[in-house]
Amino acid sequence: MVAGSNPAVPTLLREVFRKGDGVLDTIFLLISIVGYMALIAGFFFGGFVLLDFFWGRRGGDA
């Protein structure tokens, strides 16, 4: 039997990776929430830009 191959016996490396999985999940969750909010903000402000482009006043002396 290879040392450290028994899953019932915790090793330091296994404990570090187990805790690291939760940290990565939290980071990915925060990145996805921020990305989703940025996507909504892009559509929201992009809609204002399009409305201003189509129905805005003409420039110049007109």
MODELLER restraints for C-alpha pairs under 7 A, 6 or more apart:
rsr = mdl.restraints
at = mdl.atoms
rsr.add(forms.Gaussian(group=physical.xy_distance, feature=features.Distance(at['CA:4:A'], at['CA:11:A']), mean=6.83, stdev=0.5))
